[in-house]
Amino acid sequence: MLNTAVKEYLEHLFINSKLNHLPKQFGGYKIFSSPLIGVAKGDDPIFLKFKEVVGPEHYTPQEMWNLNIKKKVPSNQLRILSIIFPFTQKIREESLKPIKLKRILIPSEYYSIARNYANEFITTSMEKLIKFIENEGFDGVAGVLSNQFTVFTKRNLYSNWSERHIAFAAGLGTFSLHEGLITEVGCNVRLGSIITDCPLYITPRKNDAPYSNCLFYVNGNCRECIEKCPANAITEDGHNKTLCNNYRLKISRKMVPRLQTYLKPHFRRINNEWTEESYPVGCAFCQFGVCCMDKNPTAE
């Protein structure tokens, strides 16, 4: 019952929020279609595993809860609500039309704007959902909105609260060769999550195999993301985050001045320090025009 109420509340936000739209100069199109949700249990052993596969600084739900909520709740009573924000078909279609400059391929302006505007909508949605949960008599905290959240760049690029891994724990998808999460509505999605003591029912994982939705790992036949990546950051050995991030920065240097009038500023903590405002536009070529863009290809 509570899961249904949460899903219905999110769907209302997705339909009615003005933040879930491109600016009118770009057609005012909707950015995200209907959300998906999944729920993991706070004492799931997989959260300890993330300290190994993500980084030792990665918080467990209990750790994040204790740092932000005064009420003592045992881990087996915590629930981690993961939310999938799927880009609409219109955004995906426009994203198949990249811009070719002399030395660099940059994403569609529609995707760059959508990727940028998505941040505010996701943040606002999680804030509003926490208020909704509080009105039901429970508490909640979003890891990425907490003062403890940070991205680390000194050894490798990772955060202390990985939305992809949280979504995997909640049974919403598995990883891919390009390291995106392949959900039932594809990999071209954004993610959010909330830790709460609201007694939501658990959505179990089909299995703990981390790559079971990726055709490359299932049968070795698919290499589409390798072919799509202009940075050569994806090989059969996996995803090189440094090459990927370097190309993202090149895109930003080209795209931000081009779209400065429309982009919204963003602030985040990197290596535990607040950055100056930035205008994220993203890349995601590995997610467009591939078989996992808008579906789970292993479900066919």
VEXPAVEX-622528 format. One record per residue (C-alpha): residue number from 0; residue in three letters; z, x, y. Coordinates in pm, whole numbers, plus 50000, padded with zeros to 5 digits. Each point is the difference from the previous one (the first is absolute). Example, Ala and Ser with C-alpha at 12.3 -4.5 7.8 and 13.67 -1.06 7.14 Angstrom:
// residues 2
- 0  ALA  50780  51230  49550
- 1  SER  49934  50137  50344
//
This chain:
// residues 300
- 0  MET  50000  50000  50000
- 1  LEU  50094  50278  50245
- 2  ASN  49688  50198  49911
- 3  THR  49790  49695  50079
- 4  ALA  50176  49950  50332
- 5  VAL  49944  50364  50097
- 6  LYS  49632  49983  49901
- 7  GLU  49949  49679  50196
- 8  TYR  50169  50148  50307
- 9  LEU  49776  50309  49983
- 10  GLU  49690  49788  49958
- 11  HIS  50100  49808  50313
- 12  LEU  50024  50330  50191
- 13  PHE  49665  50120  49870
- 14  ILE  49831  49677  50106
- 15  ASN  50169  49941  50334
- 16  SER  50085  50340  50148
- 17  LYS  49776  50107  50288
- 18  LEU  50072  50358  49896
- 19  ASN  49798  49948  49682
- 20  HIS  49672  50004  50194
- 21  LEU  49765  50250  50155
- 22  PRO  49963  49984  50378
- 23  LYS  49744  49747  50123
- 24  GLN  49767  50286  50100
- 25  PHE  49969  50067  49626
- 26  GLY  49954  49637  49905
- 27  GLY  50367  49909  49962
- 28  TYR  49961  50013  49623
- 29  LYS  50301  49970  49773
- 30  ILE  50127  50337  49876
- 31  PHE  50188  49905  49682
- 32  SER  49944  49725  49748
- 33  SER  50274  49836  49791
- 34  PRO  50289  50233  49896
- 35  LEU  50123  50086  49653
- 36  ILE  50364  50069  49922
- 37  GLY  50189  50175  49722
- 38  VAL  50368  50063  49939
- 39  ALA  50179  50293  49837
- 40  LYS  50366  50023  49901
- 41  GLY  50218  50239  50197
- 42  ASP  50129  50189  49697
- 43  ASP  49658  50051  49840
- 44  PRO  50003  50361  49869
- 45  ILE  49654  50055  50147
- 46  PHE  50152  50047  50346
- 47  LEU  50176  50315  49880
- 48  LYS  49668  50119  49857
- 49  PHE  49848  49980  50348
- 50  LYS  50226  50286  50106
- 51  GLU  49795  50211  49758
- 52  VAL  49648  49864  50052
- 53  VAL  50016  49937  50377
- 54  GLY  50265  50242  50126
- 55  PRO  50373  50064  49967
- 56  GLU  50061  49835  50338
- 57  HIS  49858  49667  49885
- 58  TYR  50271  49736  50035
- 59  THR  50104  49763  49727
- 60  PRO  50041  49636  50111
- 61  GLN  50378  50041  49974
- 62  GLU  49996  50306  50226
- 63  MET  49783  49829  50261
- 64  TRP  50220  49688  49987
- 65  ASN  50324  50195  50040
- 66  LEU  49862  50188  50301
- 67  ASN  49901  49680  50182
- 68  ILE  50211  49707  49877
- 69  LYS  50381  49998  50015
- 70  LYS  50041  49738  49729
- 71  LYS  50064  50161  49662
- 72  VAL  49762  49875  49733
- 73  PRO  49958  50161  49655
- 74  SER  49651  50124  49918
- 75  ASN  49948  49744  49722
- 76  GLN  50031  49725  50261
- 77  LEU  49749  50152  50239
- 78  ARG  49639  49889  50000
- 79  ILE  49705  50191  50144
- 80  LEU  49733  49766  50129
- 81  SER  49659  50167  50024
- 82  ILE  49720  49838  50202
- 83  ILE  49625  50054  49969
- 84  PHE  49799  49955  50321
- 85  PRO  49634  49972  49885
- 86  PHE  49729  50060  50259
- 87  THR  49768  49701  50037
- 88  GLN  49650  49998  49858
- 89  LYS  49859  50016  50355
- 90  ILE  50185  50325  50075
- 91  ARG  49889  50141  49667
- 92  GLU  49638  49905  50060
- 93  GLU  50000  50161  50344
- 94  SER  50163  50309  49855
- 95  LEU  49693  50056  49782
- 96  LYS  49816  50093  50322
- 97  PRO  50142  50339  50104
- 98  ILE  49888  50185  50312
- 99  LYS  49801  50320  49952
- 100  LEU  50053  50260  50267
- 101  LYS  49842  50346  49999
- 102  ARG  50263  50178  49794
- 103  ILE  50235  49730  49883
- 104  LEU  49999  49658  49839
- 105  ILE  50249  49765  50165
- 106  PRO  50113  49653  49892
- 107  SER  49875  49672  50136
- 108  GLU  50155  49908  50333
- 109  TYR  50106  49670  49844
- 110  TYR  50204  50183  49736
- 111  SER  50147  50244  50250
- 112  ILE  50121  49716  50221
- 113  ALA  50125  49802  49699
- 114  ARG  50184  50303  49862
- 115  ASN  50162  50056  50338
- 116  TYR  50096  49637  50067
- 117  ALA  50131  49963  49646
- 118  ASN  50302  50215  50080
- 119  GLU  50145  49754  50249
- 120  PHE  49931  49699  49780
- 121  ILE  50162  50163  49695
- 122  THR  50303  50109  50202
- 123  THR  50042  49659  50161
- 124  SER  49955  49821  49666
- 125  MET  50277  50203  49839
- 126  GLU  50231  49947  50297
- 127  LYS  49939  49625  49991
- 128  LEU  50043  49987  49623
- 129  ILE  50336  50176  50027
- 130  LYS  50106  49734  50255
- 131  PHE  49881  49730  49757
- 132  ILE  50208  50155  49721
- 133  GLU  50303  50027  50230
- 134  ASN  49967  49632  50086
- 135  GLU  50029  49931  49628
- 136  GLY  50333  50184  49997
- 137  PHE  49891  50341  49872
- 138  ASP  49927  50343  50148
- 139  GLY  49695  50223  49997
- 140  VAL  49866  50334  50121
- 141  ALA  49648  50140  50009
- 142  GLY  50000  50366  49903
- 143  VAL  49714  50102  50230
- 144  LEU  50166  49827  50297
- 145  SER  50333  50178  49950
- 146  ASN  50108  50304  50199
- 147  GLN  50015  50193  49674
- 148  PHE  49629  49969  49927
- 149  THR  49791  50312  50056
- 150  VAL  49679  50167  49886
- 151  PHE  50021  50359  49880
- 152  THR  49714  50242  50070
- 153  LYS  50143  50348  49937
- 154  ARG  49954  50021  49622
- 155  ASN  49770  49708  49937
- 156  LEU  49924  49666  50159
- 157  TYR  50245  49738  49875
- 158  SER  50270  49769  50132
- 159  ASN  50354  49917  49895
- 160  TRP  49902  49635  49940
- 161  SER  49657  49967  49839
- 162  GLU  49862  49648  50023
- 163  ARG  49744  50075  49727
- 164  HIS  50269  50103  49754
- 165  ILE  50216  49702  50093
- 166  ALA  49706  49768  49935
- 167  PHE  49942  50169  49664
- 168  ALA  50366  49945  49912
- 169  ALA  49960  49631  50088
- 170  GLY  49707  49961  49762
- 171  LEU  49734  49955  50268
- 172  GLY  49759  50271  49890
- 173  THR  49946  50354  49881
- 174  PHE  49873  50320  50155
- 175  SER  49646  50136  50006
- 176  LEU  49811  50327  50014
- 177  HIS  49997  49968  50381
- 178  GLU  50377  49925  49990
- 179  GLY  49966  49653  50149
- 180  LEU  50167  49712  49818
- 181  ILE  49759  49779  49805
- 182  THR  50138  49646  50014
- 183  GLU  49853  49678  49864
- 184  VAL  49827  49963  50340
- 185  GLY  49883  50361  50006
- 186  CYS  50109  50323  50165
- 187  ASN  49889  49916  50355
- 188  VAL  50340  49867  50099
- 189  ARG  50307  50085  50206
- 190  LEU  50356  49978  49872
- 191  GLY  50352  49914  50112
- 192  SER  50337  49948  49835
- 193  ILE  50352  49871  50060
- 194  ILE  50324  50073  49817
- 195  THR  50218  49690  49980
- 196  ASP  50295  49843  49819
- 197  CYS  49808  49672  49984
- 198  PRO  49985  49913  49625
- 199  LEU  49623  50001  49963
- 200  TYR  49862  49998  49645
- 201  ILE  49851  50322  49869
- 202  THR  49625  50043  49949
- 203  PRO  49985  50244  49709
- 204  ARG  49744  50280  49971
- 205  LYS  49738  49956  49729
- 206  ASN  50078  50357  49896
- 207  ASP  50117  50329  50149
- 208  ALA  49661  50173  49967
- 209  PRO  49935  50113  50360
- 210  TYR  49618  49993  49987
- 211  SER  49918  49705  49774
- 212  ASN  49791  49818  50267
- 213  CYS  49777  50302  50076
- 214  LEU  49677  50023  49799
- 215  PHE  49986  50378  50032
- 216  TYR  50329  50032  49812
- 217  VAL  49929  49711  49764
- 218  ASN  49657  50107  49872
- 219  GLY  49878  50288  50218
- 220  ASN  49698  49805  50124
- 221  CYS  50076  49951  50371
- 222  ARG  49977  50268  50269
- 223  GLU  49902  49780  50292
- 224  CYS  50288  50108  50225
- 225  ILE  49899  50366  49949
- 226  GLU  49650  49916  50120
- 227  LYS  50126  49796  50297
- 228  CYS  50239  50259  50142
- 229  PRO  49835  50192  50288
- 230  ALA  50282  50255  50002
- 231  ASN  49949  50105  49636
- 232  ALA  50371  49931  49962
- 233  ILE  49964  49822  49664
- 234  THR  49900  50171  49677
- 235  GLU  50059  49930  49633
- 236  ASP  50324  50192  50044
- 237  GLY  50126  49746  50254
- 238  HIS  50048  49958  50374
- 239  ASN  50052  50290  50240
- 240  LYS  50223  49859  50273
- 241  THR  49948  50293  50235
- 242  LEU  49620  49971  50003
- 243  CYS  50035  49623  50033
- 244  ASN  50237  50023  50294
- 245  ASN  49787  50264  50175
- 246  TYR  49700  49768  49985
- 247  ARG  50212  49708  50124
- 248  LEU  50094  50208  50303
- 249  LYS  49631  50073  50066
- 250  ILE  49929  49627  49990
- 251  SER  50288  49935  50236
- 252  ARG  49866  50252  50253
- 253  LYS  49666  49821  50000
- 254  MET  50111  49640  49967
- 255  VAL  50307  49978  50225
- 256  PRO  49814  50087  50325
- 257  ARG  49723  49765  49892
- 258  LEU  50239  49705  49951
- 259  GLN  50289  50095  50228
- 260  THR  49969  49679  50202
- 261  TYR  50080  49788  49695
- 262  LEU  50235  50211  49785
- 263  LYS  50374  49941  49985
- 264  PRO  50247  50292  50011
- 265  HIS  50212  50082  49699
- 266  PHE  50317  50206  49961
- 267  ARG  50146  50150  49684
- 268  ARG  50232  50272  49877
- 269  ILE  49845  50315  49858
- 270  ASN  50232  50261  49849
- 271  ASN  50290  49791  50134
- 272  GLU  49884  50013  50362
- 273  TRP  49841  49721  50203
- 274  THR  49641  50076  50096
- 275  GLU  49829  49920  50325
- 276  GLU  49787  49688  49997
- 277  SER  49692  50016  49779
- 278  TYR  49709  49767  49936
- 279  PRO  49941  49993  49624
- 280  VAL  49653  49896  49887
- 281  GLY  49987  50126  49640
- 282  CYS  49713  50098  49772
- 283  ALA  49995  49820  49660
- 284  PHE  49639  50081  49908
- 285  CYS  50124  50036  49643
- 286  GLN  50098  49630  50005
- 287  PHE  49669  49852  50120
- 288  GLY  49701  49923  49781
- 289  VAL  50187  50101  49685
- 290  CYS  50062  49783  49698
- 291  CYS  50373  49972  50076
- 292  MET  49955  49906  50367
- 293  ASP  50083  49631  49958
- 294  LYS  50103  49956  49636
- 295  ASN  50162  50160  49701
- 296  PRO  49691  50133  49815
- 297  THR  50185  50025  49669
- 298  ALA  50068  49625  50002
- 299  GLU  49633  49914  49953
//
